[in-house]
Amino acid sequence: MNIMKQNQIVFPKTENGIYSYEYPLINGIRQYVQIRGRDKKNPLILFLHGGPGGSLAGLCYILQREWEQYYTVVNWDQRNTCKTYFANQKQAAEIAKTGTLKDYVQDIDEIIAYLHTVYDFDKLILMGFSWGSAIGAEYAKRHPENVACYIGVGQLIQYREGVLTTCRNMLDRIPPNHADAGKVSNIMSDFPEHPVWNKELIQKLRFYSPLTVKYIAKHAKAIPIGKVLTSPFMNLKERISALIPKTALFEKSYETMLQYDFRVDMHFEMPVLFVYGEEENICPAELMNTCFNQISAPEKQIRIIPQASHCCFNDQPDVFLQAVRAFTNEWA
């Protein structure tokens, strides 16, 4: 990609847009905050990526291009993730020991405070994806004064129950004598009641994701790796980090994810929308269905996107954006 093309993507020419890429001091760490939108009058979305470590900021021009017509979209590389990692590389081992819910809630709070210095808004739309939905939901519950509405995409309910539910869904689809049925049964057998993200758990889950794609996520579209490798938003080291995040950088964050349970507190003071793919293969919507009636909120909705998997915004981008716009037009 030549320099002119890169500049057109990174800094599009718009009359009232905003395209900002900064490293403000957030909770004692320089953290990457990317702000992009075609009109500064549009509502603000703070997008919380999955993972831990699953930055999507480098693919904003692919995955969120149409979002920028209707919203100003903020991507943030969380602690030890991609650009934030390289901005604090010498401290990475110490940062890996952080990552409690308290840490992330404070991170989000300080990012919102920073956004108030560069953008005119009262409250914002908070959107959490996968792991990001855990820290997003908790922030929304604790700081309703800053959140107009909350959107959980592939909302995480509880990690262990999610794995076991997905495994049961796969066994319903796999012929009983097929070798894959044995692999799934092995994942389920003796799955630790209190899992720890270590070599043993990683080994136990080594077949998990490919099997979920094979038997559940039939319409899943791969994240475009080629676009990551040519992204004008990242240098070569950052591209590699985005593709292959090092699990050792997220020691405490994985612990937080594995211990998290959405159902501990289900009171929201703002409207909430939960979006799942019909072929959700990571955070099964069944778990949300079991607790949805207990959620307290001024308005609560579930939207299931047909022929879409965990990354439903990648599988069915138009349908996903329509669902988000219909909700935010009414409540944000």
C-alpha positions in Angstrom: 0.0 0.0 0.0 1.5 3.3 -1.1 1.9 6.3 1.3 -0.9 8.3 -0.4 -3.4 5.4 0.0 -2.3 5.0 3.6 -2.9 8.7 4.4 -6.3 8.6 2.7 -7.3 5.7 5.1 -5.7 7.1 8.3 -6.8 10.7 7.7 -9.8 10.8 5.4 -10.8 14.2 4.1 -14.1 15.1 5.8 -15.5 18.5 6.6 -16.5 17.8 10.2 -14.8 14.5 11.0 -12.3 13.5 13.7 -9.3 11.2 13.2 -7.1 11.1 16.3 -4.4 8.6 17.4 -3.0 9.3 20.9 -1.3 7.7 23.9 -2.8 9.5 26.9 -1.7 8.5 30.4 -4.5 6.2 31.6 -4.3 4.7 35.1 -0.5 5.3 35.2 0.1 3.7 31.7 0.4 5.2 28.3 -2.5 3.6 26.5 -3.4 3.8 22.8 -6.7 5.5 22.1 -8.0 5.8 18.5 -10.9 8.1 17.6 -12.5 8.0 14.2 -15.7 9.4 12.7 -17.0 11.4 9.8 -19.0 13.9 11.8 -18.3 15.1 15.3 -22.0 15.6 15.8 -22.5 11.9 15.8 -22.9 9.8 19.0 -19.7 8.4 20.5 -19.1 4.6 20.8 -16.3 3.3 23.0 -15.6 -0.2 21.7 -14.0 -2.7 24.1 -12.1 -5.5 22.2 -12.0 -9.1 23.1 -9.2 -11.4 24.0 -7.6 -10.5 26.3 -5.2 -9.0 23.8 -7.5 -9.0 20.8 -7.0 -5.5 19.4 -9.2 -4.6 16.4 -7.9 -1.0 16.1 -5.7 -1.9 13.1 -8.8 -3.3 11.2 -11.1 -0.3 11.9 -11.0 0.6 8.2 -12.3 -2.9 7.4 -14.6 -3.9 10.3 -15.9 -0.5 11.4 -15.8 1.6 8.2 -19.6 1.9 7.9 -19.9 2.6 11.7 -18.0 5.8 11.2 -20.7 7.2 9.0 -23.2 7.2 12.0 -20.9 7.2 15.0 -17.6 8.4 16.2 -15.8 5.2 17.1 -13.2 4.9 19.8 -10.9 1.9 19.8 -8.6 1.4 22.8 -5.7 -1.1 23.0 -6.1 -2.4 26.5 -3.2 -2.9 28.9 -0.4 -5.0 27.4 -2.3 -5.1 24.0 -0.6 -4.2 20.7 0.2 -0.5 20.6 -0.3 -0.1 24.4 2.1 -3.0 24.9 4.9 -1.4 22.8 4.4 2.0 24.5 5.2 0.3 27.8 7.3 -2.7 26.8 9.8 -2.3 29.6 7.0 -2.5 32.1 5.2 -5.4 30.4 6.0 -8.1 33.0 4.7 -5.9 35.8 1.6 -4.8 33.9 0.9 -8.6 33.3 0.3 -8.9 37.0 -2.4 -6.3 36.8 -5.8 -6.7 35.1 -8.4 -7.0 37.8 -11.9 -5.8 37.2 -11.0 -2.8 39.4 -8.1 -2.0 37.1 -10.1 -2.2 33.9 -13.0 -0.2 35.3 -10.6 2.6 36.3 -9.0 2.4 32.8 -12.4 2.9 31.2 -13.2 5.7 33.6 -10.0 7.6 32.8 -10.4 7.0 29.0 -13.9 8.6 29.2 -12.4 11.5 31.1 -9.8 11.9 28.4 -12.5 11.7 25.7 -14.2 14.6 27.3 -11.1 16.7 26.6 -11.3 16.1 22.8 -14.9 15.4 22.0 -18.2 17.1 22.9 -20.6 14.6 24.5 -22.6 14.0 27.6 -22.8 10.2 27.8 -21.4 7.6 25.4 -22.5 4.3 24.0 -20.4 1.5 25.5 -20.0 -1.6 23.4 -18.1 -4.6 24.8 -17.2 -7.6 22.6 -16.5 -11.1 24.1 -13.9 -10.6 26.9 -14.5 -6.8 26.5 -18.2 -7.4 27.4 -17.1 -8.5 30.8 -15.3 -5.3 31.6 -17.9 -3.3 29.7 -20.9 -4.7 31.6 -19.2 -4.1 34.9 -18.3 -0.5 34.0 -21.9 0.2 32.9 -23.3 -1.2 36.2 -20.8 0.8 38.3 -20.8 4.1 36.3 -24.2 4.7 34.8 -23.6 8.5 34.9 -21.3 8.1 31.9 -23.1 5.5 29.8 -26.2 6.3 27.6 -26.7 2.7 26.7 -24.7 -0.6 26.9 -24.3 -3.1 24.0 -22.8 -6.5 24.8 -21.7 -8.4 21.6 -21.2 -12.0 22.3 -21.8 -11.1 26.0 -19.7 -13.3 28.3 -21.8 -14.8 31.1 -19.4 -17.3 32.7 -16.4 -18.9 30.9 -16.5 -22.5 32.2 -20.3 -22.8 31.7 -19.9 -21.3 28.2 -17.3 -24.0 27.2 -19.4 -26.8 28.6 -22.6 -25.5 26.9 -20.8 -25.2 23.6 -19.4 -28.7 23.9 -22.8 -30.1 24.5 -24.1 -28.2 21.4 -21.3 -29.8 19.4 -22.0 -33.3 20.7 -25.6 -32.8 19.4 -24.2 -32.3 15.9 -21.4 -34.9 15.8 -22.0 -38.5 15.0 -21.5 -40.5 18.2 -18.7 -42.7 16.9 -16.8 -39.9 15.1 -13.3 -39.1 16.4 -14.4 -35.5 17.0 -17.0 -36.7 19.6 -14.1 -38.1 21.6 -12.2 -34.9 21.4 -15.2 -32.9 22.7 -15.8 -35.4 25.4 -12.2 -35.1 26.5 -12.5 -31.3 26.8 -15.6 -31.8 29.0 -14.2 -34.5 31.2 -12.7 -33.2 34.4 -12.9 -29.6 33.2 -11.7 -27.8 36.3 -14.4 -26.2 38.4 -12.2 -23.2 39.0 -10.0 -23.1 35.8 -6.6 -21.4 35.7 -5.2 -20.2 32.4 -2.1 -22.4 32.3 -0.4 -25.0 30.0 -2.8 -27.8 31.2 -6.0 -25.8 30.4 -4.5 -24.6 27.0 -3.6 -28.2 26.2 -7.2 -29.3 27.1 -8.7 -26.7 24.8 -6.2 -27.2 21.9 -9.0 -28.6 19.6 -11.8 -26.4 21.0 -11.9 -23.4 18.6 -11.4 -25.3 15.4 -14.2 -27.8 16.4 -16.6 -25.0 17.2 -16.1 -23.5 13.7 -16.5 -26.9 12.1 -19.7 -27.9 13.8 -21.4 -24.6 14.9 -20.1 -21.5 13.2 -20.8 -22.7 9.6 -21.1 -19.2 8.2 -18.1 -17.7 10.1 -15.9 -15.5 8.1 -12.2 -15.4 9.0 -10.8 -12.1 10.2 -8.8 -10.9 7.2 -5.2 -11.7 8.2 -3.9 -10.1 4.9 -5.5 -6.8 5.9 -3.8 -7.0 9.3 -0.5 -7.5 7.6 -1.0 -4.5 5.4 -2.8 -2.3 7.9 -1.7 1.4 7.7 -2.4 1.8 11.4 0.4 -0.6 12.6 4.0 -1.2 12.1 5.3 -4.8 11.5 5.9 -5.6 15.2 2.4 -4.3 16.0 0.9 -6.4 13.2 2.5 -9.6 14.6 1.3 -8.7 18.1 -2.2 -8.2 16.9 -2.2 -11.6 15.1 -0.4 -13.6 17.9 -0.8 -11.9 21.3 1.4 -13.5 24.0 -0.8 -15.1 26.7 2.0 -14.4 29.3 1.2 -10.7 28.9 -2.3 -11.2 30.3 -1.7 -13.3 33.4 -4.1 -11.4 35.7 -6.5 -10.6 32.9 -7.1 -14.2 32.1 -7.6 -14.9 35.8 -10.2 -12.1 35.9 -11.9 -13.6 32.8 -12.1 -17.1 34.2 -13.5 -15.9 37.5 -16.1 -13.5 36.0 -19.8 -14.2 36.4 -22.2 -11.7 34.7 -25.0 -13.0 36.9 -23.6 -11.7 40.2 -25.1 -8.3 39.5 -27.6 -7.8 36.8 -28.8 -4.3 37.5 -28.3 -1.6 34.8 -29.6 1.9 35.0 -29.4 2.4 31.3 -31.0 0.5 28.3 -29.0 -2.6 27.3 -28.8 -4.6 24.1 -27.2 -8.1 23.8 -26.2 -9.2 20.3 -25.3 -12.8 19.4 -24.7 -14.6 16.2 -27.2 -17.4 15.5 -24.2 -19.7 15.3 -22.4 -18.3 18.4 -19.5 -20.6 19.1 -17.7 -19.0 22.0 -20.3 -17.3 24.3 -23.5 -19.3 23.9 -26.7 -17.2 23.9 -28.4 -20.0 25.9 -26.7 -18.7 29.0 -28.0 -15.3 28.4 -31.5 -16.7 27.9 -31.4 -18.4 31.3 -30.8 -15.1 33.1 -32.4 -12.5 30.9 -35.6 -12.2 32.9 -33.6 -11.4 36.0 -31.8 -8.4 34.3 -33.0 -5.1 35.6 -32.8 -2.2 33.1 -35.1 0.6 31.7 -35.0 -1.4 28.4 -33.4 -4.7 27.6 -33.2 -6.5 24.3 -31.6 -9.5 22.7 -30.8 -9.6 19.0 -29.8 -12.8 17.2 -28.0 -12.2 13.9 -28.8 -15.0 11.4 -25.9 -16.9 9.7 -23.4 -15.3 12.0 -21.0 -16.6 14.7 -19.0 -15.0 17.5 -17.7 -12.1 15.4 -21.2 -11.4 14.1 -20.2 -7.9 13.1 -17.7 -9.4 10.7 -20.0 -12.2 9.4 -23.1 -10.0 8.8 -21.9 -6.4 9.0 -24.9 -4.8 7.5 -27.4 -6.7 9.7 -25.3 -6.0 12.7 -25.1 -2.3 12.1 -28.8 -2.1 11.4 -29.5 -3.7 14.8 -27.2 -1.3 16.6 -28.6 1.8 14.8 -32.2 0.8 15.6 -31.3 0.5 19.3 -29.2 3.6 19.6 -31.5 5.7 17.6 -34.1 5.1 20.2 -32.0 5.1 23.4 -28.8 7.0 22.8 
